[in-house]
Amino acid sequence: MKEGKPIWGIIGLAVVIIAIVGVVAFAILHNRPSELTPGTATVELMTNGGVAYEWNYEIKDKTVVRLDKEESEDMAPGADGGPVKEKYSFVAEKEGETDIVFEYRSFLEDKKDDVMETKTYHVAVDKNLQLTITEK
């Protein structure tokens, strides 16, 4: 029976290695930049439900890129005030570069100038209308 024990150690090690590779592959596949269709890219920003703040954006050169769609995804369904992922999908209009500035701003009338956070993204569109968005 002693001869069978080393094989179980090797099998156990192989199972652990396969599990680690699977977890790493899953993380890589699910944390890549969004790949929609050629000429599109998505910016994802987090907020919380029930707060008096929302993300607003300004595209500096609207001839280069435009907003295609905006979506919200409740990250904790059923939880009041839970995390919400805001998704902004942009589409290339022409070759060039521009910036998109997002401000996490109060929507309350008496606090319109209250900006909690600002994020700036650089947009580059190549001659094939491939779109790249990187945070500055």
Steps between C-alpha positions, in 0.01 A plus 500: 500500500790739553564498128155663430546802728737701276253483211228660718737781588569563132128487416423741786768740379364481143148579625628804692694627195198456272280690751750788520526522120119502476466783753769708328344443156157601633642821651682590178195440284263698724724802569594588144384824343159463342507365148175589330532554128777668304496871564338475846625498859342524844584694815366344822459710814361406840239687702252410774124489472314760703777761514457856374791467258520387139767476232490772233735507205633747246661394172753769410489434122165352401613452139738219605272291724140497616301322771326194355316377809488531876403213731479437875561165665388441858787309659299395809139451388252559781744698716392860560788734427714217363777537243404583142727472196441774242608399147564763232557356152664728245530465125771643273393766251834584336876464546640724772542551874292657772430482872185406685463653848266331748389684813326335791272794574204567728170531319340696786407854395683669790816288450545506119863612542583216742734266309616202705729341240636566151637241257654585164535250217712545188342371179702406192336395174723361224445512123305169518269657761637275775428671830727497806401662829753533782465670836732795549 
